[in-house]
């Protein structure tokens, strides 16, 4: 199953990267014109096997939002968002560069959302079973992404963990296709989640 899932990830991420090249160029130009700082945002997350990797996104916030070094959770109407960044985030367009993470093997299309070690340590004080997630690659989307929204509280992080563990224990290619299809339809419909 995991070989088929990986094959699906490689093929679909390659197709996606090629298909979205014009979008990448337009978004890059708009980001450079409308705000200072790099167009691509890179941040360390923890993935399969508990190993760190760099996740890539289009930058949606003003640069240096965590200058004091303390990680902050993103809010739905976060004041740190740029005008264009808010649009990108609301429509999940900021996550398009993660197709590169999928192609590299850091991520899958479907899996748990990778978190920063700072927040994982907080979660694991309450739920050490978070470590079970390290058995799989993190994903661009998940059931928790669709139905739990942005995780801006510890309560939502625990709810997301329960949904991710449920996915881990009930994984199937059919379930993956359903999650990808629902994510695609939600994005196309402009649903904010």
C-alpha atoms as a printed R data frame, in Angstrom:
    type eleno elety resid chain resno       x      y       z
1   ATOM     1    CA   UNK     A     1   0.000  0.000   0.000
2   ATOM     2    CA   UNK     A     2   2.716  2.491   0.952
3   ATOM     3    CA   UNK     A     3   4.514  1.884  -2.386
4   ATOM     4    CA   UNK     A     4   1.315  2.681  -4.294
5   ATOM     5    CA   UNK     A     5   0.725  5.750  -2.109
6   ATOM     6    CA   UNK     A     6   4.280  6.975  -2.761
7   ATOM     7    CA   UNK     A     7   3.922  6.358  -6.508
8   ATOM     8    CA   UNK     A     8   0.672  8.374  -6.470
9   ATOM     9    CA   UNK     A     9   2.435 11.188  -4.570
10  ATOM    10    CA   UNK     A    10   5.345 11.360  -7.033
11  ATOM    11    CA   UNK     A    11   3.176 11.345 -10.160
12  ATOM    12    CA   UNK     A    12   0.584 13.812  -8.848
13  ATOM    13    CA   UNK     A    13   3.134 16.225  -7.364
14  ATOM    14    CA   UNK     A    14   5.063 16.309 -10.657
15  ATOM    15    CA   UNK     A    15   1.861 16.965 -12.599
16  ATOM    16    CA   UNK     A    16   0.827 19.605 -10.046
17  ATOM    17    CA   UNK     A    17   4.164 21.419 -10.139
18  ATOM    18    CA   UNK     A    18   4.112 21.581 -13.946
19  ATOM    19    CA   UNK     A    19   0.423 22.591 -14.071
20  ATOM    20    CA   UNK     A    20   0.858 25.363 -11.500
21  ATOM    21    CA   UNK     A    21   4.043 26.922 -12.954
22  ATOM    22    CA   UNK     A    22   2.083 29.951 -14.302
23  ATOM    23    CA   UNK     A    23   0.393 30.381 -10.882
24  ATOM    24    CA   UNK     A    24   3.762 30.150  -9.102
25  ATOM    25    CA   UNK     A    25   5.151 32.923 -11.322
26  ATOM    26    CA   UNK     A    26   2.146 35.230 -10.859
27  ATOM    27    CA   UNK     A    27   2.023 34.713  -7.082
28  ATOM    28    CA   UNK     A    28   5.791 35.245  -6.797
29  ATOM    29    CA   UNK     A    29   5.568 38.547  -8.697
30  ATOM    30    CA   UNK     A    30   2.595 39.800  -6.647
31  ATOM    31    CA   UNK     A    31   4.325 38.907  -3.373
32  ATOM    32    CA   UNK     A    32   7.500 40.741  -4.407
33  ATOM    33    CA   UNK     A    33   5.511 43.827  -5.490
34  ATOM    34    CA   UNK     A    34   3.131 44.008  -2.518
35  ATOM    35    CA   UNK     A    35   5.421 43.248   0.431
36  ATOM    36    CA   UNK     A    36   9.046 43.033   1.418
37  ATOM    37    CA   UNK     A    37  10.788 39.776   2.186
38  ATOM    38    CA   UNK     A    38  11.131 36.427   0.404
39  ATOM    39    CA   UNK     A    39   8.182 35.054  -1.576
40  ATOM    40    CA   UNK     A    40   8.777 31.521  -0.301
41  ATOM    41    CA   UNK     A    41   8.583 30.884   3.435
42  ATOM    42    CA   UNK     A    42  10.574 28.011   4.893
43  ATOM    43    CA   UNK     A    43  10.035 26.575   8.373
44  ATOM    44    CA   UNK     A    44  11.296 23.486  10.172
45  ATOM    45    CA   UNK     A    45   8.658 20.865  10.918
46  ATOM    46    CA   UNK     A    46   8.827 17.320  12.256
47  ATOM    47    CA   UNK     A    47   7.962 14.504   9.869
48  ATOM    48    CA   UNK     A    48   8.109 10.745   9.439
49  ATOM    49    CA   UNK     A    49  10.308  9.011  11.989
50  ATOM    50    CA   UNK     A    50  10.382 12.186  14.091
51  ATOM    51    CA   UNK     A    51  12.901 13.713  11.693
52  ATOM    52    CA   UNK     A    52  12.939 17.461  10.983
53  ATOM    53    CA   UNK     A    53  12.459 18.824   7.468
54  ATOM    54    CA   UNK     A    54  11.831 22.232   5.915
55  ATOM    55    CA   UNK     A    55   8.269 22.881   4.791
56  ATOM    56    CA   UNK     A    56   7.729 25.410   1.989
57  ATOM    57    CA   UNK     A    57   4.848 27.849   1.600
58  ATOM    58    CA   UNK     A    58   4.184 31.139  -0.103
59  ATOM    59    CA   UNK     A    59   4.847 33.804   2.531
60  ATOM    60    CA   UNK     A    60   1.590 35.171   3.913
61  ATOM    61    CA   UNK     A    61   2.878 37.202   6.860
62  ATOM    62    CA   UNK     A    62   5.133 40.181   7.317
63  ATOM    63    CA   UNK     A    63   8.765 39.101   7.830
64  ATOM    64    CA   UNK     A    64  10.213 38.431  11.294
65  ATOM    65    CA   UNK     A    65   6.903 37.804  13.069
66  ATOM    66    CA   UNK     A    66   8.591 35.736  15.799
67  ATOM    67    CA   UNK     A    67  11.634 37.912  16.496
68  ATOM    68    CA   UNK     A    68  11.637 36.986  20.192
69  ATOM    69    CA   UNK     A    69  12.043 33.324  19.215
70  ATOM    70    CA   UNK     A    70   8.767 32.135  20.778
71  ATOM    71    CA   UNK     A    71   6.635 30.225  18.220
72  ATOM    72    CA   UNK     A    72   3.133 31.594  17.765
73  ATOM    73    CA   UNK     A    73   0.055 29.843  16.429
74  ATOM    74    CA   UNK     A    74  -1.558 31.355  13.348
75  ATOM    75    CA   UNK     A    75  -5.011 32.836  13.813
76  ATOM    76    CA   UNK     A    76  -7.765 32.989  11.172
77  ATOM    77    CA   UNK     A    77  -7.674 36.815  11.055
78  ATOM    78    CA   UNK     A    78  -4.067 37.156  12.140
79  ATOM    79    CA   UNK     A    79  -2.824 40.763  12.196
80  ATOM    80    CA   UNK     A    80   0.557 39.570  10.937
81  ATOM    81    CA   UNK     A    81  -0.981 38.580   7.580
82  ATOM    82    CA   UNK     A    82  -0.347 40.769   4.556
83  ATOM    83    CA   UNK     A    83  -3.386 41.682   2.447
84  ATOM    84    CA   UNK     A    84  -2.425 39.293  -0.346
85  ATOM    85    CA   UNK     A    85  -1.194 36.768   2.207
86  ATOM    86    CA   UNK     A    86  -4.629 36.678   3.814
87  ATOM    87    CA   UNK     A    87  -6.171 35.838   0.437
88  ATOM    88    CA   UNK     A    88  -3.581 33.112  -0.192
89  ATOM    89    CA   UNK     A    89  -4.150 31.577   3.231
90  ATOM    90    CA   UNK     A    90  -7.967 31.720   3.114
91  ATOM    91    CA   UNK     A    91  -7.928 29.784  -0.154
92  ATOM    92    CA   UNK     A    92  -4.998 27.510   0.836
93  ATOM    93    CA   UNK     A    93  -3.018 28.706  -2.183
94  ATOM    94    CA   UNK     A    94  -0.068 29.409   0.124
95  ATOM    95    CA   UNK     A    95   0.428 25.643   0.378
96  ATOM    96    CA   UNK     A    96   1.136 25.051  -3.328
97  ATOM    97    CA   UNK     A    97   4.936 24.975  -2.781
98  ATOM    98    CA   UNK     A    98   4.408 21.903  -0.596
99  ATOM    99    CA   UNK     A    99   4.108 19.932  -3.837
100 ATOM   100    CA   UNK     A   100   7.924 20.106  -3.769
101 ATOM   101    CA   UNK     A   101   7.881 18.591  -0.253
102 ATOM   102    CA   UNK     A   102   5.706 15.763  -1.588
103 ATOM   103    CA   UNK     A   103   7.992 15.142  -4.577
104 ATOM   104    CA   UNK     A   104  11.064 15.075  -2.295
105 ATOM   105    CA   UNK     A   105   9.407 12.543  -0.001
106 ATOM   106    CA   UNK     A   106   9.143 14.780   3.078
107 ATOM   107    CA   UNK     A   107   5.356 14.768   2.799
108 ATOM   108    CA   UNK     A   108   2.431 12.975   1.184
109 ATOM   109    CA   UNK     A   109  -0.772 14.417  -0.250
110 ATOM   110    CA   UNK     A   110  -2.731 12.958   2.667
111 ATOM   111    CA   UNK     A   111  -1.413 12.556   6.205
112 ATOM   112    CA   UNK     A   112  -1.223 14.414   9.476
113 ATOM   113    CA   UNK     A   113  -0.322 18.119   9.300
114 ATOM   114    CA   UNK     A   114   3.337 18.466  10.331
115 ATOM   115    CA   UNK     A   115   3.902 20.590  13.398
116 ATOM   116    CA   UNK     A   116   6.832 22.440  14.920
117 ATOM   117    CA   UNK     A   117   8.747 20.697  17.701
118 ATOM   118    CA   UNK     A   118   7.806 23.456  20.184
119 ATOM   119    CA   UNK     A   119   4.108 22.605  19.861
120 ATOM   120    CA   UNK     A   120   4.680 18.846  19.597
121 ATOM   121    CA   UNK     A   121   6.437 18.955  22.974
122 ATOM   122    CA   UNK     A   122   3.390 20.726  24.454
123 ATOM   123    CA   UNK     A   123   0.972 18.216  22.914
124 ATOM   124    CA   UNK     A   124   3.027 15.242  24.130
125 ATOM   125    CA   UNK     A   125   2.815 16.382  27.753
126 ATOM   126    CA   UNK     A   126  -0.900 15.552  27.457
127 ATOM   127    CA   UNK     A   127  -0.820 12.954  24.702
128 ATOM   128    CA   UNK     A   128   2.391 10.933  24.315
129 ATOM   129    CA   UNK     A   129   0.606  8.901  21.627
130 ATOM   130    CA   UNK     A   130   1.339 11.784  19.231
131 ATOM   131    CA   UNK     A   131   4.538  9.832  18.463
132 ATOM   132    CA   UNK     A   132   2.379  7.230  16.666
133 ATOM   133    CA   UNK     A   133   2.012  9.731  13.818
134 ATOM   134    CA   UNK     A   134   5.719  9.380  13.054
135 ATOM   135    CA   UNK     A   135   4.898  6.038  11.408
136 ATOM   136    CA   UNK     A   136   3.668  7.911   8.321
137 ATOM   137    CA   UNK     A   137   4.580 10.909   6.213
138 ATOM   138    CA   UNK     A   138   2.810 14.148   7.078
139 ATOM   139    CA   UNK     A   139   0.417 15.478   4.455
140 ATOM   140    CA   UNK     A   140  -0.747 18.585   2.655
141 ATOM   141    CA   UNK     A   141  -4.314 17.720   3.615
142 ATOM   142    CA   UNK     A   142  -6.185 15.477   6.038
143 ATOM   143    CA   UNK     A   143  -9.599 14.923   7.560
144 ATOM   144    CA   UNK     A   144  -8.508 17.254  10.351
145 ATOM   145    CA   UNK     A   145  -7.602 19.956   7.816
146 ATOM   146    CA   UNK     A   146 -11.088 19.718   6.320
147 ATOM   147    CA   UNK     A   147 -13.120 19.485   9.512
148 ATOM   148    CA   UNK     A   148 -10.980 20.954  12.307
149 ATOM   149    CA   UNK     A   149  -9.679 24.069  10.535
150 ATOM   150    CA   UNK     A   150  -6.686 26.044  11.757
151 ATOM   151    CA   UNK     A   151  -5.349 24.674  15.016
152 ATOM   152    CA   UNK     A   152  -4.999 27.845  17.051
153 ATOM   153    CA   UNK     A   153  -5.658 26.271  20.476
154 ATOM   154    CA   UNK     A   154  -4.367 23.228  22.358
155 ATOM   155    CA   UNK     A   155  -7.911 21.827  22.377
156 ATOM   156    CA   UNK     A   156  -7.998 21.903  18.564
157 ATOM   157    CA   UNK     A   157  -4.533 20.331  18.425
158 ATOM   158    CA   UNK     A   158  -5.767 17.410  20.543
159 ATOM   159    CA   UNK     A   159  -8.897 17.072  18.377
160 ATOM   160    CA   UNK     A   160  -6.670 17.089  15.276
161 ATOM   161    CA   UNK     A   161  -4.475 14.395  16.846
162 ATOM   162    CA   UNK     A   162  -7.508 12.156  17.421
163 ATOM   163    CA   UNK     A   163  -8.570 12.576  13.784
164 ATOM   164    CA   UNK     A   164  -5.029 11.919  12.533
165 ATOM   165    CA   UNK     A   165  -4.700  8.759  14.633
166 ATOM   166    CA   UNK     A   166  -8.060  7.591  13.299
167 ATOM   167    CA   UNK     A   167  -6.754  8.125   9.747
168 ATOM   168    CA   UNK     A   168  -3.543  6.215  10.570
169 ATOM   169    CA   UNK     A   169  -5.515  3.247  11.863
170 ATOM   170    CA   UNK     A   170  -8.022  3.219   8.988
171 ATOM   171    CA   UNK     A   171  -5.810  4.170   6.040
172 ATOM   172    CA   UNK     A   172  -6.852  3.084   2.559
173 ATOM   173    CA   UNK     A   173  -6.259  4.435  -0.937
174 ATOM   174    CA   UNK     A   174 -10.007  4.951  -1.254
175 ATOM   175    CA   UNK     A   175  -9.984  7.120   1.879
176 ATOM   176    CA   UNK     A   176  -7.029  9.101   0.476
177 ATOM   177    CA   UNK     A   177  -8.886  9.722  -2.793
178 ATOM   178    CA   UNK     A   178 -11.968 10.843  -0.851
179 ATOM   179    CA   UNK     A   179  -9.924 13.303   1.267
180 ATOM   180    CA   UNK     A   180  -8.098 14.705  -1.784
181 ATOM   181    CA   UNK     A   181 -11.397 15.079  -3.699
182 ATOM   182    CA   UNK     A   182 -13.120 16.798  -0.751
183 ATOM   183    CA   UNK     A   183 -10.144 19.122  -0.282
184 ATOM   184    CA   UNK     A   184 -10.124 20.020  -3.993
185 ATOM   185    CA   UNK     A   185 -13.881 20.668  -4.027
186 ATOM   186    CA   UNK     A   186 -13.664 22.767  -0.847
187 ATOM   187    CA   UNK     A   187 -10.849 24.917  -2.294
188 ATOM   188    CA   UNK     A   188 -12.670 25.363  -5.629
189 ATOM   189    CA   UNK     A   189 -15.888 26.299  -3.790
190 ATOM   190    CA   UNK     A   190 -13.967 28.907  -1.780
191 ATOM   191    CA   UNK     A   191 -14.765 27.216   1.528
192 ATOM   192    CA   UNK     A   192 -12.710 28.641   4.382
193 ATOM   193    CA   UNK     A   193 -11.440 25.857   6.606
